[in-house]
Amino acid sequence: MTRTAWLIEPPGLVPYDVANEAMHDLAVRRLRGEVPDTLVLLEHPPVFTAGRRARPEELLWSADEVEARGGSVRRIDRGGSFTFHGPEQLVAYPVIDLGARPDVADYLRRLEEGAIRAAADLGVEVGRRPDVQTGVWAGDAKVAAIGVRLLRARVTLHGLALNCDADLSWFGGIVACGLPDHGVTSLSVLAGRTISVADANGPLRRRLAESLELDLRPAPEPETPRFAPEVAPART
């Protein structure tokens, strides 16, 4: 059954710490029944995030090198290992109440399905891997990473990161998702043409709304400023 949900789409690049705090605040309020389900779509400045299974040796660059390149490293509370977020990668944070008996596997499949259908809308064929738990793939290369956590075993946190026209060289600094024998790719690489976040935003929003059964409405005006985005730098 489709249910009404908020949509939050901050402009520019949203600092990871700011977005993480705002997302957790939304989840606490969703748990209390103060706000509806919410889908947040945004971009981050360059940042490596380390989930609960991340090992120190999976960060291949020193902290000084990461900082010199304009990035940062954050250890966070989602599942999984290291991943990268940055400009021209579309990140989706659904904050959804899955109920008293959540089916996490079904939720993960719905996230994947939304990304797969969005890519198809853009003329790119991607899919799942039967030998890997989660994510969206083109052969041995991952185009969308997924990592989640449930607050109080009920409300979703974190989500999905879809590489649109991201700078894939950043993935050289980590063992992405703890899978050393697998690569990463982007919609642009797969399509042989530029597919930007602006191009992918509408298809991913629409397809996630379908797969998660959400009737998205713009969130009230005070909600978006909680994500306090930076001004995106010009790309050269």
N, C-alpha and C positions, 0 to 999 in steps of 0.2 A: 504494500500500500504506500503510495507516494505521500510524503509529509512535507509541510512547509519548512524551509531552512533558510538561514542567512547566507549571503555571499559577500565576502570581503576580498577586495582586490586592491591592495595598496600600490601606488605607483612607485617607480624607481627601484632602487636596491635597498632592501630592508635588512639592517644588521641582524645577524643570527641571534645574538643574545636578546635583542628587543623582541623579535618574533617568537622566540622560544618562551619567553616570559608571558607574552600576550596569549599565546596558544594554551599554555598551562592554566592561565587565569580563565580563559573561555571554558576549558574542560571542567574546572572546579564549579563554575557557574552552571554549566550544563548538568553536572551531577546533582546540583541542588534544584534543578528545574527552573532556574532563573532565566535561561536563554534557550532558544531552539537549537537543533543541529545546525552546524555551520561548516561551510567550505571556504577555506582561505587559499587564494592563488597568488603567488608572488615570486620574486627573484631575490637572491642574496648576493652580497659581495663575496669574493672567494673565501671559502672556509672548508676545512676538513672536519667532519664530525665522526666521532668514535662511539659506536654503540657498546652494549654491555659485553659482547664477545670479542671486541677489538683487542689485539695484542700489540704491545709497544713496537715490536719489530716490523709490524705492518705499515708503520709510518716510515717511509724511505728517505725523506728529507729531514734535515735537522730543523729544530725550531727556528734558528736564525735564518735558514734558507727560505722557509715558509714565509717568515715575516718580510724578508727582503723582496720576495715576489709579490707582496701585498696581500698575503693571506693570513689566516689564523687557524688554530686547532682548538676544538671543543670536545670534551668528553660529555656525553649526554645519556639520557635514560631510556632510549629506544633499544630494541633488539638489534642484532646484527653487528657488523664490523665497521671498518672505515668506509666512508664515502665522501664525495666532494659536492659542494654546492657553489654556484657562481653565476655570473651574468650569462644570459641566454640559455639558462636552464629553468624550466618552468616547474615550480615546486607546489604541490597540492597538499594542504594540511586539512583533512576532514576531521572535525570535532563532532563525533556522533555517538549517541547513546545506543549501544547494541542490545540493551535490555539485561534482565537478570540472568539469562543463560546465553551468553554471547557465543556465536559461532565464528571464531577468529579466522579459520581457514576459508570460510565462505566470504568473509569480509576482504581478505587478501585477494581472492579470485576476482571479486568485484572491482577492486582497484586495478588489477591487471587488465580486466576486460575493458574498463574505461580507457586506459592508455592504448590498448591494441586497437580499439575502434576509432579513437582519435587519430592515431597514426594512419589508419586506412583512409579516413576522410581526407588526409593530406597526401594520399597516393603512396604510402610507405607500408610495406607488408612486414609485420613483426609478429611475435607470438610468445608462448610459454616454452619452458624447457622441462621435460619430465624428470630429468636427472638433477635439477636444482630447485630448491624450495620455492623461491619467489623471484619476481622480477619480470621484465619484458625484454625479449632477446631478438636479435637477428643473427642466426647461427650461433657462434661462440662469443658474440659481442653483446654486452648489455646496453640497452638504450634507455631503460627506466629502472631505477632502483627503488625498492620498497622496504621500509622499516617502520614498525609501529610499536606502540605500548598501549595498554589499557589502564586507565585510572580507576582504581577500586574495582578492577575486573569488569569494567562496564563501558567507560567513555574513551573513545579513541584519541590518541595523540600521534604526532608525526605523520608520515604518509608516504608520498610518492614524489620522485624527482625525475623529470623527463628531459633528457638532453635534446635541445632544439638545435641551436647553433653554438653550443658551448665550446670553450677552448679546451679540447681534450688533453692537451699537454699537462694540465694539472693532475690528471689521473696517474701520471708518472711518479707522483710523490707518495702514492699509497699502494697497498695491495687491495684493490677495490673489492669490497664486500667479502674479504677474506678468501678470494678465489684467484690464486696466482696464475693459473693456466688459462684464464679467460680475459677477454678484452672488453673495451667499452667503445661505443659509437654514438652517433647522433642522428637525428632525423635528416639534417642537412647532408651528412656524409652518405647516408643510405639513399637519399633522393637524388644526389648529384646536383643539388641546387640549394640555395639558402632557404631554410625554414626557420623563421625567427620565433621568439616567444610570442610576439604579437600575432603571428600566423597561427600558432598552436593553441593560443588561449581559448578562443571560442570553441573549437572542437573538443578540447579536453574538458572544459567546463560543461558542455552539453552532454558528453558521453559519461562523465562521472555522475552527473545528475541522473542520467538514465540508470546506470548500473547500481547506484546507491539509493535509487528511488527517492530523489529529493526534488522538491519544487522550489527552486532557488529564487530568493527575493533579496534585493540590496539590503544590507544590514543598516540599522539606524546610524545616522551621521557620526555620533560619538565613538563608534566602534573602530572605524578605520584608522583614525589618528593614534590609537593605542599601538599600532605597528610602526609609527614614527620612521618612515623610510628616509634613507639618504637620497640625495640627488644623483641619478645615474650618470657616470662619466661618459663623455663622447667616445665612441669606439673608432679606432683608427685601423 
